[in-house]
Amino acid sequence: MAAPPHMDDGRRTSRRHRRRTPGEEVTALIISVPVVVVLGALAWVAWRYMGLRTWQAVLCLLLGFLLAATTAAPAIRRALVGIVRSLTGH
């Protein structure tokens, strides 16, 4: 007979395998949307005033998509979240 779900059986679950609360997902979205907006604004400023060429912007965009598919993506996300948290004080 299995223990009820509210009882702790002494095993520790890793953070990666525990259930996420809806608030955690919203927090990730709240952090990532402003970062995307700021990076987009910086890319626009670079294109408009610093002479960024279209092919350079496309190359950077492709690099970002490819980098997101690597094993480095979680480390990059943690670094960005750490930077945002240190800047906002959360």
HTML snippet that shows the backbone in 3Dmol.js (N, CA, C, O; Angstrom):
<script src="https://3Dmol.org/build/3Dmol-min.js"></script>
<div id="view" style="width:600px;height:400px;position:relative"></div>
<script>
const pdb = `
ATOM      1  N   MET A   1       0.841  -1.162   0.000  1.00  0.00           N
ATOM      2  CA  MET A   1       0.000   0.000   0.000  1.00  0.00           C
ATOM      3  C   MET A   1       0.892   1.232   0.000  1.00  0.00           C
ATOM      4  O   MET A   1       1.839   1.308   0.783  1.00  0.00           O
ATOM      5  N   ALA A   2       0.611   2.175  -0.846  1.00  0.00           N
ATOM      6  CA  ALA A   2       1.412   3.386  -0.983  1.00  0.00           C
ATOM      7  C   ALA A   2       1.024   4.399   0.083  1.00  0.00           C
ATOM      8  O   ALA A   2      -0.126   4.465   0.519  1.00  0.00           O
ATOM      9  N   ALA A   3       2.017   5.190   0.491  1.00  0.00           N
ATOM     10  CA  ALA A   3       1.771   6.246   1.470  1.00  0.00           C
ATOM     11  C   ALA A   3       0.973   7.368   0.810  1.00  0.00           C
ATOM     12  O   ALA A   3       1.124   7.625  -0.385  1.00  0.00           O
ATOM     13  N   PRO A   4       0.130   8.026   1.586  1.00  0.00           N
ATOM     14  CA  PRO A   4      -0.616   9.153   1.025  1.00  0.00           C
ATOM     15  C   PRO A   4       0.349  10.220   0.513  1.00  0.00           C
ATOM     16  O   PRO A   4       1.459  10.351   1.029  1.00  0.00           O
ATOM     17  N   PRO A   5      -0.067  10.976  -0.490  1.00  0.00           N
ATOM     18  CA  PRO A   5       0.851  11.948  -1.090  1.00  0.00           C
ATOM     19  C   PRO A   5       1.278  13.056  -0.144  1.00  0.00           C
ATOM     20  O   PRO A   5       2.315  13.678  -0.371  1.00  0.00           O
ATOM     21  N   HIS A   6       0.511  13.327   0.913  1.00  0.00           N
ATOM     22  CA  HIS A   6       0.881  14.398   1.826  1.00  0.00           C
ATOM     23  C   HIS A   6       1.920  13.977   2.843  1.00  0.00           C
ATOM     24  O   HIS A   6       2.471  14.826   3.544  1.00  0.00           O
ATOM     25  N   MET A   7       2.207  12.663   2.943  1.00  0.00           N
ATOM     26  CA  MET A   7       3.187  12.177   3.920  1.00  0.00           C
ATOM     27  C   MET A   7       4.562  12.112   3.279  1.00  0.00           C
ATOM     28  O   MET A   7       4.706  11.697   2.129  1.00  0.00           O
ATOM     29  N   ASP A   8       5.567  12.524   4.032  1.00  0.00           N
ATOM     30  CA  ASP A   8       6.947  12.494   3.556  1.00  0.00           C
ATOM     31  C   ASP A   8       7.530  11.134   3.892  1.00  0.00           C
ATOM     32  O   ASP A   8       7.459  10.700   5.041  1.00  0.00           O
ATOM     33  N   ASP A   9       8.097  10.461   2.921  1.00  0.00           N
ATOM     34  CA  ASP A   9       8.678   9.145   3.179  1.00  0.00           C
ATOM     35  C   ASP A   9      10.174   9.217   3.458  1.00  0.00           C
ATOM     36  O   ASP A   9      10.848   8.187   3.486  1.00  0.00           O
ATOM     37  N   GLY A  10      10.700  10.420   3.663  1.00  0.00           N
ATOM     38  CA  GLY A  10      12.101  10.558   4.023  1.00  0.00           C
ATOM     39  C   GLY A  10      13.022  10.768   2.840  1.00  0.00           C
ATOM     40  O   GLY A  10      14.181  11.139   3.026  1.00  0.00           O
ATOM     41  N   ARG A  11      12.545  10.545   1.641  1.00  0.00           N
ATOM     42  CA  ARG A  11      13.379  10.750   0.469  1.00  0.00           C
ATOM     43  C   ARG A  11      13.344  12.218   0.074  1.00  0.00           C
ATOM     44  O   ARG A  11      12.309  12.879   0.153  1.00  0.00           O
ATOM     45  N   ARG A  12      14.478  12.701  -0.344  1.00  0.00           N
ATOM     46  CA  ARG A  12      14.555  14.086  -0.805  1.00  0.00           C
ATOM     47  C   ARG A  12      14.476  14.087  -2.317  1.00  0.00           C
ATOM     48  O   ARG A  12      15.150  13.306  -2.989  1.00  0.00           O
ATOM     49  N   THR A  13      13.659  14.957  -2.836  1.00  0.00           N
ATOM     50  CA  THR A  13      13.576  15.069  -4.281  1.00  0.00           C
ATOM     51  C   THR A  13      14.463  16.211  -4.721  1.00  0.00           C
ATOM     52  O   THR A  13      14.579  17.227  -4.037  1.00  0.00           O
ATOM     53  N   SER A  14      15.078  16.035  -5.851  1.00  0.00           N
ATOM     54  CA  SER A  14      15.912  17.109  -6.366  1.00  0.00           C
ATOM     55  C   SER A  14      15.020  18.232  -6.867  1.00  0.00           C
ATOM     56  O   SER A  14      13.841  18.028  -7.159  1.00  0.00           O
ATOM     57  N   ARG A  15      15.589  19.395  -6.958  1.00  0.00           N
ATOM     58  CA  ARG A  15      14.818  20.553  -7.391  1.00  0.00           C
ATOM     59  C   ARG A  15      14.326  20.383  -8.830  1.00  0.00           C
ATOM     60  O   ARG A  15      13.270  20.896  -9.202  1.00  0.00           O
ATOM     61  N   ARG A  16      15.090  19.674  -9.609  1.00  0.00           N
ATOM     62  CA  ARG A  16      14.735  19.502 -11.007  1.00  0.00           C
ATOM     63  C   ARG A  16      13.487  18.640 -11.178  1.00  0.00           C
ATOM     64  O   ARG A  16      12.749  18.813 -12.149  1.00  0.00           O
ATOM     65  N   HIS A  17      13.240  17.714 -10.248  1.00  0.00           N
ATOM     66  CA  HIS A  17      12.146  16.782 -10.404  1.00  0.00           C
ATOM     67  C   HIS A  17      10.924  17.140  -9.572  1.00  0.00           C
ATOM     68  O   HIS A  17       9.920  16.430  -9.624  1.00  0.00           O
ATOM     69  N   ARG A  18      10.983  18.205  -8.819  1.00  0.00           N
ATOM     70  CA  ARG A  18       9.799  18.556  -8.038  1.00  0.00           C
ATOM     71  C   ARG A  18       8.813  19.318  -8.901  1.00  0.00           C
ATOM     72  O   ARG A  18       9.167  19.872  -9.941  1.00  0.00           O
ATOM     73  N   ARG A  19       7.581  19.334  -8.453  1.00  0.00           N
ATOM     74  CA  ARG A  19       6.553  20.050  -9.196  1.00  0.00           C
ATOM     75  C   ARG A  19       6.750  21.540  -9.064  1.00  0.00           C
ATOM     76  O   ARG A  19       7.118  22.038  -8.000  1.00  0.00           O
ATOM     77  N   ARG A  20       6.512  22.227 -10.113  1.00  0.00           N
ATOM     78  CA  ARG A  20       6.623  23.687 -10.092  1.00  0.00           C
ATOM     79  C   ARG A  20       5.261  24.276  -9.767  1.00  0.00           C
ATOM     80  O   ARG A  20       4.218  23.787 -10.201  1.00  0.00           O
ATOM     81  N   THR A  21       5.314  25.319  -9.004  1.00  0.00           N
ATOM     82  CA  THR A  21       4.079  26.026  -8.716  1.00  0.00           C
ATOM     83  C   THR A  21       3.816  27.015  -9.844  1.00  0.00           C
ATOM     84  O   THR A  21       4.746  27.421 -10.540  1.00  0.00           O
ATOM     85  N   PRO A  22       2.578  27.401 -10.027  1.00  0.00           N
ATOM     86  CA  PRO A  22       2.288  28.373 -11.091  1.00  0.00           C
ATOM     87  C   PRO A  22       3.053  29.682 -10.915  1.00  0.00           C
ATOM     88  O   PRO A  22       3.385  30.325 -11.911  1.00  0.00           O
ATOM     89  N   GLY A  23       3.338  30.090  -9.702  1.00  0.00           N
ATOM     90  CA  GLY A  23       4.075  31.330  -9.464  1.00  0.00           C
ATOM     91  C   GLY A  23       5.488  31.282 -10.003  1.00  0.00           C
ATOM     92  O   GLY A  23       6.009  32.302 -10.454  1.00  0.00           O
ATOM     93  N   GLU A  24       6.122  30.117  -9.966  1.00  0.00           N
ATOM     94  CA  GLU A  24       7.482  29.991 -10.485  1.00  0.00           C
ATOM     95  C   GLU A  24       7.507  30.187 -11.997  1.00  0.00           C
ATOM     96  O   GLU A  24       8.413  30.835 -12.521  1.00  0.00           O
ATOM     97  N   GLU A  25       6.536  29.642 -12.691  1.00  0.00           N
ATOM     98  CA  GLU A  25       6.497  29.802 -14.134  1.00  0.00           C
ATOM     99  C   GLU A  25       6.257  31.249 -14.518  1.00  0.00           C
ATOM    100  O   GLU A  25       6.845  31.746 -15.479  1.00  0.00           O
ATOM    101  N   VAL A  26       5.409  31.917 -13.783  1.00  0.00           N
ATOM    102  CA  VAL A  26       5.128  33.315 -14.068  1.00  0.00           C
ATOM    103  C   VAL A  26       6.365  34.154 -13.805  1.00  0.00           C
ATOM    104  O   VAL A  26       6.649  35.082 -14.563  1.00  0.00           O
ATOM    105  N   THR A  27       7.111  33.849 -12.741  1.00  0.00           N
ATOM    106  CA  THR A  27       8.327  34.580 -12.444  1.00  0.00           C
ATOM    107  C   THR A  27       9.329  34.452 -13.582  1.00  0.00           C
ATOM    108  O   THR A  27       9.957  35.439 -13.965  1.00  0.00           O
ATOM    109  N   ALA A  28       9.486  33.256 -14.127  1.00  0.00           N
ATOM    110  CA  ALA A  28      10.402  33.064 -15.237  1.00  0.00           C
ATOM    111  C   ALA A  28       9.958  33.895 -16.436  1.00  0.00           C
ATOM    112  O   ALA A  28      10.793  34.465 -17.138  1.00  0.00           O
ATOM    113  N   LEU A  29       8.660  33.967 -16.672  1.00  0.00           N
ATOM    114  CA  LEU A  29       8.158  34.758 -17.781  1.00  0.00           C
ATOM    115  C   LEU A  29       8.362  36.238 -17.524  1.00  0.00           C
ATOM    116  O   LEU A  29       8.733  36.976 -18.436  1.00  0.00           O
ATOM    117  N   ILE A  30       8.130  36.679 -16.316  1.00  0.00           N
ATOM    118  CA  ILE A  30       8.299  38.086 -15.978  1.00  0.00           C
ATOM    119  C   ILE A  30       9.752  38.501 -16.146  1.00  0.00           C
ATOM    120  O   ILE A  30      10.026  39.632 -16.546  1.00  0.00           O
ATOM    121  N   ILE A  31      10.679  37.615 -15.850  1.00  0.00           N
ATOM    122  CA  ILE A  31      12.094  37.939 -15.994  1.00  0.00           C
ATOM    123  C   ILE A  31      12.508  37.887 -17.454  1.00  0.00           C
ATOM    124  O   ILE A  31      13.245  38.763 -17.907  1.00  0.00           O
ATOM    125  N   SER A  32      12.060  36.894 -18.199  1.00  0.00           N
ATOM    126  CA  SER A  32      12.556  36.726 -19.556  1.00  0.00           C
ATOM    127  C   SER A  32      11.978  37.740 -20.542  1.00  0.00           C
ATOM    128  O   SER A  32      12.671  38.136 -21.478  1.00  0.00           O
ATOM    129  N   VAL A  33      10.733  38.170 -20.359  1.00  0.00           N
ATOM    130  CA  VAL A  33      10.147  39.133 -21.296  1.00  0.00           C
ATOM    131  C   VAL A  33      10.883  40.470 -21.252  1.00  0.00           C
ATOM    132  O   VAL A  33      11.225  40.983 -22.318  1.00  0.00           O
ATOM    133  N   PRO A  34      11.148  41.069 -20.086  1.00  0.00           N
ATOM    134  CA  PRO A  34      11.907  42.323 -20.092  1.00  0.00           C
ATOM    135  C   PRO A  34      13.324  42.163 -20.649  1.00  0.00           C
ATOM    136  O   PRO A  34      13.834  43.076 -21.299  1.00  0.00           O
ATOM    137  N   VAL A  35      13.952  41.042 -20.409  1.00  0.00           N
ATOM    138  CA  VAL A  35      15.301  40.824 -20.945  1.00  0.00           C
ATOM    139  C   VAL A  35      15.248  40.798 -22.466  1.00  0.00           C
ATOM    140  O   VAL A  35      16.115  41.370 -23.126  1.00  0.00           O
ATOM    141  N   VAL A  36      14.248  40.147 -23.020  1.00  0.00           N
ATOM    142  CA  VAL A  36      14.097  40.097 -24.472  1.00  0.00           C
ATOM    143  C   VAL A  36      13.827  41.494 -25.019  1.00  0.00           C
ATOM    144  O   VAL A  36      14.372  41.869 -26.057  1.00  0.00           O
ATOM    145  N   VAL A  37      12.994  42.263 -24.331  1.00  0.00           N
ATOM    146  CA  VAL A  37      12.682  43.618 -24.782  1.00  0.00           C
ATOM    147  C   VAL A  37      13.933  44.500 -24.736  1.00  0.00           C
ATOM    148  O   VAL A  37      14.199  45.248 -25.676  1.00  0.00           O
ATOM    149  N   VAL A  38      14.692  44.413 -23.654  1.00  0.00           N
ATOM    150  CA  VAL A  38      15.915  45.220 -23.524  1.00  0.00           C
ATOM    151  C   VAL A  38      16.936  44.821 -24.596  1.00  0.00           C
ATOM    152  O   VAL A  38      17.540  45.687 -25.228  1.00  0.00           O
ATOM    153  N   LEU A  39      17.127  43.524 -24.800  1.00  0.00           N
ATOM    154  CA  LEU A  39      18.069  43.085 -25.829  1.00  0.00           C
ATOM    155  C   LEU A  39      17.595  43.488 -27.224  1.00  0.00           C
ATOM    156  O   LEU A  39      18.404  43.854 -28.077  1.00  0.00           O
ATOM    157  N   GLY A  40      16.301  43.422 -27.450  1.00  0.00           N
ATOM    158  CA  GLY A  40      15.762  43.876 -28.734  1.00  0.00           C
ATOM    159  C   GLY A  40      15.985  45.364 -28.941  1.00  0.00           C
ATOM    160  O   GLY A  40      16.331  45.800 -30.039  1.00  0.00           O
ATOM    161  N   ALA A  41      15.786  46.148 -27.879  1.00  0.00           N
ATOM    162  CA  ALA A  41      16.016  47.592 -27.971  1.00  0.00           C
ATOM    163  C   ALA A  41      17.502  47.884 -28.226  1.00  0.00           C
ATOM    164  O   ALA A  41      17.837  48.762 -29.021  1.00  0.00           O
ATOM    165  N   LEU A  42      18.376  47.153 -27.557  1.00  0.00           N
ATOM    166  CA  LEU A  42      19.813  47.346 -27.798  1.00  0.00           C
ATOM    167  C   LEU A  42      20.201  46.977 -29.227  1.00  0.00           C
ATOM    168  O   LEU A  42      21.028  47.651 -29.842  1.00  0.00           O
ATOM    169  N   ALA A  43      19.604  45.907 -29.755  1.00  0.00           N
ATOM    170  CA  ALA A  43      19.882  45.523 -31.138  1.00  0.00           C
ATOM    171  C   ALA A  43      19.378  46.596 -32.099  1.00  0.00           C
ATOM    172  O   ALA A  43      20.045  46.901 -33.088  1.00  0.00           O
ATOM    173  N   TRP A  44      18.208  47.170 -31.819  1.00  0.00           N
ATOM    174  CA  TRP A  44      17.675  48.222 -32.677  1.00  0.00           C
ATOM    175  C   TRP A  44      18.577  49.461 -32.641  1.00  0.00           C
ATOM    176  O   TRP A  44      18.847  50.065 -33.679  1.00  0.00           O
ATOM    177  N   VAL A  45      19.043  49.837 -31.438  1.00  0.00           N
ATOM    178  CA  VAL A  45      19.948  50.986 -31.315  1.00  0.00           C
ATOM    179  C   VAL A  45      21.252  50.715 -32.069  1.00  0.00           C
ATOM    180  O   VAL A  45      21.774  51.595 -32.753  1.00  0.00           O
ATOM    181  N   ALA A  46      21.768  49.502 -31.940  1.00  0.00           N
ATOM    182  CA  ALA A  46      22.997  49.150 -32.652  1.00  0.00           C
ATOM    183  C   ALA A  46      22.779  49.206 -34.160  1.00  0.00           C
ATOM    184  O   ALA A  46      23.654  49.661 -34.897  1.00  0.00           O
ATOM    185  N   TRP A  47      21.617  48.745 -34.621  1.00  0.00           N
ATOM    186  CA  TRP A  47      21.327  48.777 -36.054  1.00  0.00           C
ATOM    187  C   TRP A  47      21.154  50.212 -36.546  1.00  0.00           C
ATOM    188  O   TRP A  47      21.660  50.584 -37.605  1.00  0.00           O
ATOM    189  N   ARG A  48      20.432  51.009 -35.763  1.00  0.00           N
ATOM    190  CA  ARG A  48      20.094  52.370 -36.192  1.00  0.00           C
ATOM    191  C   ARG A  48      21.279  53.324 -36.108  1.00  0.00           C
ATOM    192  O   ARG A  48      21.524  54.095 -37.036  1.00  0.00           O
ATOM    193  N   TYR A  49      22.011  53.276 -35.006  1.00  0.00           N
ATOM    194  CA  TYR A  49      23.018  54.301 -34.748  1.00  0.00           C
ATOM    195  C   TYR A  49      24.468  53.822 -34.829  1.00  0.00           C
ATOM    196  O   TYR A  49      25.377  54.644 -34.942  1.00  0.00           O
ATOM    197  N   MET A  50      24.695  52.532 -34.774  1.00  0.00           N
ATOM    198  CA  MET A  50      26.066  52.036 -34.756  1.00  0.00           C
ATOM    199  C   MET A  50      26.446  51.288 -36.028  1.00  0.00           C
ATOM    200  O   MET A  50      27.565  50.789 -36.148  1.00  0.00           O
ATOM    201  N   GLY A  51      25.528  51.210 -36.967  1.00  0.00           N
ATOM    202  CA  GLY A  51      25.846  50.596 -38.245  1.00  0.00           C
ATOM    203  C   GLY A  51      25.800  49.078 -38.258  1.00  0.00           C
ATOM    204  O   GLY A  51      26.505  48.450 -39.049  1.00  0.00           O
ATOM    205  N   LEU A  52      24.986  48.473 -37.399  1.00  0.00           N
ATOM    206  CA  LEU A  52      24.833  47.020 -37.426  1.00  0.00           C
ATOM    207  C   LEU A  52      24.144  46.629 -38.723  1.00  0.00           C
ATOM    208  O   LEU A  52      23.070  47.137 -39.045  1.00  0.00           O
ATOM    209  N   ARG A  53      24.751  45.745 -39.445  1.00  0.00           N
ATOM    210  CA  ARG A  53      24.179  45.313 -40.718  1.00  0.00           C
ATOM    211  C   ARG A  53      23.171  44.204 -40.483  1.00  0.00           C
ATOM    212  O   ARG A  53      23.214  43.514 -39.465  1.00  0.00           O
ATOM    213  N   THR A  54      22.275  44.043 -41.422  1.00  0.00           N
ATOM    214  CA  THR A  54      21.209  43.039 -41.293  1.00  0.00           C
ATOM    215  C   THR A  54      21.785  41.641 -41.166  1.00  0.00           C
ATOM    216  O   THR A  54      21.311  40.859 -40.341  1.00  0.00           O
ATOM    217  N   TRP A  55      22.791  41.303 -41.957  1.00  0.00           N
ATOM    218  CA  TRP A  55      23.354  39.959 -41.891  1.00  0.00           C
ATOM    219  C   TRP A  55      24.006  39.702 -40.535  1.00  0.00           C
ATOM    220  O   TRP A  55      24.017  38.563 -40.070  1.00  0.00           O
ATOM    221  N   GLN A  56      24.550  40.737 -39.890  1.00  0.00           N
ATOM    222  CA  GLN A  56      25.134  40.562 -38.565  1.00  0.00           C
ATOM    223  C   GLN A  56      24.049  40.291 -37.535  1.00  0.00           C
ATOM    224  O   GLN A  56      24.225  39.447 -36.656  1.00  0.00           O
ATOM    225  N   ALA A  57      22.937  40.993 -37.634  1.00  0.00           N
ATOM    226  CA  ALA A  57      21.820  40.770 -36.717  1.00  0.00           C
ATOM    227  C   ALA A  57      21.242  39.367 -36.895  1.00  0.00           C
ATOM    228  O   ALA A  57      20.923  38.695 -35.914  1.00  0.00           O
ATOM    229  N   VAL A  58      21.108  38.927 -38.142  1.00  0.00           N
ATOM    230  CA  VAL A  58      20.598  37.579 -38.414  1.00  0.00           C
ATOM    231  C   VAL A  58      21.564  36.532 -37.869  1.00  0.00           C
ATOM    232  O   VAL A  58      21.134  35.525 -37.307  1.00  0.00           O
ATOM    233  N   LEU A  59      22.853  36.760 -38.029  1.00  0.00           N
ATOM    234  CA  LEU A  59      23.853  35.840 -37.504  1.00  0.00           C
ATOM    235  C   LEU A  59      23.762  35.726 -35.980  1.00  0.00           C
ATOM    236  O   LEU A  59      23.842  34.625 -35.435  1.00  0.00           O
ATOM    237  N   CYS A  60      23.596  36.849 -35.298  1.00  0.00           N
ATOM    238  CA  CYS A  60      23.445  36.842 -33.838  1.00  0.00           C
ATOM    239  C   CYS A  60      22.163  36.126 -33.421  1.00  0.00           C
ATOM    240  O   CYS A  60      22.152  35.396 -32.430  1.00  0.00           O
ATOM    241  N   LEU A  61      21.088  36.333 -34.173  1.00  0.00           N
ATOM    242  CA  LEU A  61      19.820  35.665 -33.888  1.00  0.00           C
ATOM    243  C   LEU A  61      19.955  34.153 -34.035  1.00  0.00           C
ATOM    244  O   LEU A  61      19.488  33.401 -33.180  1.00  0.00           O
ATOM    245  N   LEU A  62      20.585  33.710 -35.107  1.00  0.00           N
ATOM    246  CA  LEU A  62      20.811  32.275 -35.301  1.00  0.00           C
ATOM    247  C   LEU A  62      21.701  31.691 -34.213  1.00  0.00           C
ATOM    248  O   LEU A  62      21.455  30.584 -33.735  1.00  0.00           O
ATOM    249  N   LEU A  63      22.724  32.423 -33.824  1.00  0.00           N
ATOM    250  CA  LEU A  63      23.593  31.963 -32.747  1.00  0.00           C
ATOM    251  C   LEU A  63      22.794  31.781 -31.453  1.00  0.00           C
ATOM    252  O   LEU A  63      22.992  30.802 -30.732  1.00  0.00           O
ATOM    253  N   GLY A  64      21.901  32.713 -31.163  1.00  0.00           N
ATOM    254  CA  GLY A  64      21.073  32.602 -29.964  1.00  0.00           C
ATOM    255  C   GLY A  64      20.180  31.374 -29.997  1.00  0.00           C
ATOM    256  O   GLY A  64      20.064  30.667 -28.995  1.00  0.00           O
ATOM    257  N   PHE A  65      19.542  31.107 -31.143  1.00  0.00           N
ATOM    258  CA  PHE A  65      18.696  29.928 -31.261  1.00  0.00           C
ATOM    259  C   PHE A  65      19.511  28.647 -31.114  1.00  0.00           C
ATOM    260  O   PHE A  65      19.085  27.719 -30.426  1.00  0.00           O
ATOM    261  N   LEU A  66      20.663  28.588 -31.744  1.00  0.00           N
ATOM    262  CA  LEU A  66      21.491  27.396 -31.639  1.00  0.00           C
ATOM    263  C   LEU A  66      22.051  27.215 -30.231  1.00  0.00           C
ATOM    264  O   LEU A  66      22.154  26.090 -29.744  1.00  0.00           O
ATOM    265  N   LEU A  67      22.409  28.305 -29.584  1.00  0.00           N
ATOM    266  CA  LEU A  67      22.928  28.233 -28.228  1.00  0.00           C
ATOM    267  C   LEU A  67      21.856  27.761 -27.248  1.00  0.00           C
ATOM    268  O   LEU A  67      22.163  27.077 -26.273  1.00  0.00           O
ATOM    269  N   ALA A  68      20.611  28.123 -27.504  1.00  0.00           N
ATOM    270  CA  ALA A  68      19.509  27.697 -26.636  1.00  0.00           C
ATOM    271  C   ALA A  68      19.281  26.192 -26.701  1.00  0.00           C
ATOM    272  O   ALA A  68      18.696  25.618 -25.783  1.00  0.00           O
ATOM    273  N   ALA A  69      19.730  25.553 -27.762  1.00  0.00           N
ATOM    274  CA  ALA A  69      19.553  24.113 -27.916  1.00  0.00           C
ATOM    275  C   ALA A  69      20.723  23.311 -27.360  1.00  0.00           C
ATOM    276  O   ALA A  69      20.714  22.083 -27.445  1.00  0.00           O
ATOM    277  N   THR A  70      21.722  23.965 -26.800  1.00  0.00           N
ATOM    278  CA  THR A  70      22.881  23.248 -26.277  1.00  0.00           C
ATOM    279  C   THR A  70      22.715  22.979 -24.785  1.00  0.00           C
ATOM    280  O   THR A  70      21.740  23.405 -24.165  1.00  0.00           O
ATOM    281  N   THR A  71      23.679  22.272 -24.230  1.00  0.00           N
ATOM    282  CA  THR A  71      23.660  22.009 -22.793  1.00  0.00           C
ATOM    283  C   THR A  71      24.076  23.234 -21.992  1.00  0.00           C
ATOM    284  O   THR A  71      23.965  23.227 -20.766  1.00  0.00           O
ATOM    285  N   ALA A  72      24.543  24.267 -22.642  1.00  0.00           N
ATOM    286  CA  ALA A  72      24.918  25.502 -21.953  1.00  0.00           C
ATOM    287  C   ALA A  72      23.705  26.379 -21.648  1.00  0.00           C
ATOM    288  O   ALA A  72      23.819  27.327 -20.871  1.00  0.00           O
ATOM    289  N   ALA A  73      22.558  26.087 -22.234  1.00  0.00           N
ATOM    290  CA  ALA A  73      21.366  26.920 -22.056  1.00  0.00           C
ATOM    291  C   ALA A  73      20.946  27.059 -20.585  1.00  0.00           C
ATOM    292  O   ALA A  73      20.653  28.177 -20.162  1.00  0.00           O
ATOM    293  N   PRO A  74      20.900  25.989 -19.786  1.00  0.00           N
ATOM    294  CA  PRO A  74      20.520  26.167 -18.381  1.00  0.00           C
ATOM    295  C   PRO A  74      21.497  27.043 -17.596  1.00  0.00           C
ATOM    296  O   PRO A  74      21.079  27.820 -16.737  1.00  0.00           O
ATOM    297  N   ALA A  75      22.775  26.927 -17.880  1.00  0.00           N
ATOM    298  CA  ALA A  75      23.762  27.757 -17.183  1.00  0.00           C
ATOM    299  C   ALA A  75      23.611  29.225 -17.572  1.00  0.00           C
ATOM    300  O   ALA A  75      23.755  30.114 -16.732  1.00  0.00           O
ATOM    301  N   ILE A  76      23.326  29.469 -18.828  1.00  0.00           N
ATOM    302  CA  ILE A  76      23.109  30.844 -19.286  1.00  0.00           C
ATOM    303  C   ILE A  76      21.857  31.416 -18.636  1.00  0.00           C
ATOM    304  O   ILE A  76      21.855  32.567 -18.200  1.00  0.00           O
ATOM    305  N   ARG A  77      20.789  30.618 -18.568  1.00  0.00           N
ATOM    306  CA  ARG A  77      19.552  31.073 -17.936  1.00  0.00           C
ATOM    307  C   ARG A  77      19.787  31.385 -16.452  1.00  0.00           C
ATOM    308  O   ARG A  77      19.311  32.403 -15.951  1.00  0.00           O
ATOM    309  N   ARG A  78      20.515  30.517 -15.754  1.00  0.00           N
ATOM    310  CA  ARG A  78      20.803  30.769 -14.334  1.00  0.00           C
ATOM    311  C   ARG A  78      21.611  32.046 -14.158  1.00  0.00           C
ATOM    312  O   ARG A  78      21.365  32.816 -13.230  1.00  0.00           O
ATOM    313  N   ALA A  79      22.573  32.274 -15.042  1.00  0.00           N
ATOM    314  CA  ALA A  79      23.381  33.490 -14.962  1.00  0.00           C
ATOM    315  C   ALA A  79      22.523  34.726 -15.195  1.00  0.00           C
ATOM    316  O   ALA A  79      22.655  35.719 -14.479  1.00  0.00           O
ATOM    317  N   LEU A  80      21.650  34.672 -16.189  1.00  0.00           N
ATOM    318  CA  LEU A  80      20.764  35.813 -16.454  1.00  0.00           C
ATOM    319  C   LEU A  80      19.809  36.068 -15.300  1.00  0.00           C
ATOM    320  O   LEU A  80      19.576  37.217 -14.926  1.00  0.00           O
ATOM    321  N   VAL A  81      19.253  34.997 -14.732  1.00  0.00           N
ATOM    322  CA  VAL A  81      18.349  35.152 -13.589  1.00  0.00           C
ATOM    323  C   VAL A  81      19.108  35.741 -12.404  1.00  0.00           C
ATOM    324  O   VAL A  81      18.578  36.596 -11.695  1.00  0.00           O
ATOM    325  N   GLY A  82      20.338  35.295 -12.184  1.00  0.00           N
ATOM    326  CA  GLY A  82      21.149  35.850 -11.101  1.00  0.00           C
ATOM    327  C   GLY A  82      21.444  37.328 -11.294  1.00  0.00           C
ATOM    328  O   GLY A  82      21.393  38.111 -10.345  1.00  0.00           O
ATOM    329  N   ILE A  83      21.750  37.702 -12.520  1.00  0.00           N
ATOM    330  CA  ILE A  83      22.017  39.118 -12.807  1.00  0.00           C
ATOM    331  C   ILE A  83      20.771  39.953 -12.592  1.00  0.00           C
ATOM    332  O   ILE A  83      20.833  41.019 -11.980  1.00  0.00           O
ATOM    333  N   VAL A  84      19.623  39.471 -13.098  1.00  0.00           N
ATOM    334  CA  VAL A  84      18.380  40.222 -12.939  1.00  0.00           C
ATOM    335  C   VAL A  84      18.007  40.332 -11.471  1.00  0.00           C
ATOM    336  O   VAL A  84      17.585  41.394 -11.014  1.00  0.00           O
ATOM    337  N   ARG A  85      18.160  39.240 -10.727  1.00  0.00           N
ATOM    338  CA  ARG A  85      17.830  39.276  -9.295  1.00  0.00           C
ATOM    339  C   ARG A  85      18.746  40.228  -8.541  1.00  0.00           C
ATOM    340  O   ARG A  85      18.296  40.926  -7.633  1.00  0.00           O
ATOM    341  N   SER A  86      20.026  40.266  -8.902  1.00  0.00           N
ATOM    342  CA  SER A  86      20.935  41.183  -8.198  1.00  0.00           C
ATOM    343  C   SER A  86      20.630  42.638  -8.551  1.00  0.00           C
ATOM    344  O   SER A  86      20.797  43.529  -7.718  1.00  0.00           O
ATOM    345  N   LEU A  87      20.186  42.875  -9.778  1.00  0.00           N
ATOM    346  CA  LEU A  87      19.843  44.244 -10.168  1.00  0.00           C
ATOM    347  C   LEU A  87      18.532  44.715  -9.539  1.00  0.00           C
ATOM    348  O   LEU A  87      18.391  45.885  -9.183  1.00  0.00           O
ATOM    349  N   THR A  88      17.566  43.787  -9.406  1.00  0.00           N
ATOM    350  CA  THR A  88      16.262  44.165  -8.868  1.00  0.00           C
ATOM    351  C   THR A  88      16.171  43.989  -7.363  1.00  0.00           C
ATOM    352  O   THR A  88      15.239  44.500  -6.742  1.00  0.00           O
ATOM    353  N   GLY A  89      17.103  43.289  -6.771  1.00  0.00           N
ATOM    354  CA  GLY A  89      17.086  43.084  -5.322  1.00  0.00           C
ATOM    355  C   GLY A  89      16.165  41.996  -4.843  1.00  0.00           C
ATOM    356  O   GLY A  89      15.800  41.977  -3.668  1.00  0.00           O
ATOM    357  N   HIS A  90      15.770  41.075  -5.725  1.00  0.00           N
ATOM    358  CA  HIS A  90      14.882  39.965  -5.335  1.00  0.00           C
ATOM    359  C   HIS A  90      15.660  38.721  -5.121  1.00  0.00           C
ATOM    360  O   HIS A  90      15.087  37.683  -4.788  1.00  0.00           O
TER     361      HIS A  90
END
`;
const viewer = $3Dmol.createViewer("view");
viewer.addModel(pdb, "pdb");
viewer.setStyle({}, {cartoon: {color: "spectrum"}});
viewer.zoomTo();
viewer.render();
</script>
